[in-house]
Amino acid sequence: MFEKILAVIDPIAWGTHTHVLEITCDLAQKYEAEIHLVHCSQLIAQKPENGPRTTDLEKFLIQGTQIISDAVETVRIFGCVPTNCVIANGEPEEELSNLIEKTKADLIIISKGNSEHSEVYSILLNSILSHNDCVVMAVPGS
């Protein structure tokens, strides 16, 4: 049924992150599917009062690498090994759509988060559903 699963790792919804990965591994094992992990964030450029616009790319990459490393460790605890891990920098809707197309994912597993982030979640979910032909599973927040 599913051949390629894209699990979206969202540090805002970190409380449900383990549950997203548990479901991902359960389905990957059942269907012998590939697992693709993605952490998608937008690096915001900061412009000091005096001086050029700068970004803290190194800090962004360190944080993203730690988030993905933690996710890989969790996936391994559940008995799986991810096929691919991606740290994406850009508009989450665009980055996820590109990754869905690139990986040919047929299932996206994402955390619904909590009520504080429901607007962001709705925008992201609508974008995924309107631009891609895949199943989306939203794991409820705590």
N, C-alpha and C positions, 0 to 999 in steps of 0.2 A: 504494500500500500504506500509506504513512504520510503524513499531511497536516500534523500538528503534533508537533514534537519538543521535549520539555522536557529541557534539559541542566542537570544539577545541578552547580554549581561548588562544590567542597569544598576550602577552603584546607588542611585537614588532609592531604588526599591530593593536594597541589599537584603532586607529581611526575607524576601520571597525568592531571592537568587538561588538558594540551595534547592528549593522546591522546583524551580524552573529546570535546574540541572538534573534533579532526580527524575522528573518526568521525561526530559530529553533522553537520558540514558535508558530508561525503561522502554521507551518506544524504539530507540535505536537498536537495542538488543532484540526486541520482539520482531522488528522488520529487517534486521541486519542493515541498518541505514548508517550513512556517514553522519558525523557530527561536525558542524561548523560553528565555532564560537565567535561572537563579535561583541566588542565594546565600542559603542559609538558615542562620541561627544564632540562638542564644538569648542575648539580652542578660540578663546576670545582675545582679540588684540587689545592691548591697553596702550593708551597714548598719555604719556606723562605731560605735565603742564609745559615743561620746556624740554624739547627733544623729540626724536623720531618715535613713531609707533613701534612698539616692541611686543613680542610674544614670548611666553615662557614655554617654548616647545620641549625643552629638556624635562621640565617638571611634568608636563602633560604626558610625555612618553613614559616616564618612570611610573606615574600613577596608573596609566593604561596597562603597562606591562604587569604591574602588581595585581590589578583587577583580573586580567586574563590568566596570570599564573595561579591565582587562588581558584579561579574557575576550573582550570585544567586539573589541579590537585583534587578538587571536589568530584569532577567527572571520573577521575581514576579511582577514587574511593568507591564510586558506584560501579566500577568494573568496565569502564569504557576508555577509549583513547580518541581524542578529537582528530579529525582529518586536517582541520585548518583552524587557525586562530587569527583574528584580525582586530587591529586597533584602528578605527576609522575616525578621521578628523574632518568634520564638515556638518552640513545640515543633516540631522539624523534621518529624515524622510528620504532624502536623495541618496545618502550613503547606503541605507538599508535596501532601497530599491535596486541600486547597482549591485550590491552583494547577492541579492536574491537572484538577479539575472545571471551574474557571473558563476555562482555555485549551482544554479538550476535547482535551488531548494524547493521542495514541494510541501514543506511544513515549517512554519515559523513559530517558535515558542517564545513568548514575551511576558514579562510580568506586568500585570495591570497596575501595580503600585498601590497607592492609597488615595484617598479623596483629595489630598493636597495637590496631587499631580494629575488629576483626572483630565484637565484640559489638555495638557501636553500629551497624555496617553491617547486621548481621542483624536487629536491631530495626527499623531504618528500612525495609529491604527487605520484611520480613514485613508491616509496616504498609501499605506501598504496594500490595503484592500482594493483601492481604485486603480493602482498601477501594476498589479501583479496577479498572476493566476496561480495562487497557492492557498493552502489552508493555514489559518492563523489560530493558534491556541493562546488565549490570554489567561494566565494564571493569576487568580485573585490575590490581592495583598492581604496582609494581616490586619 
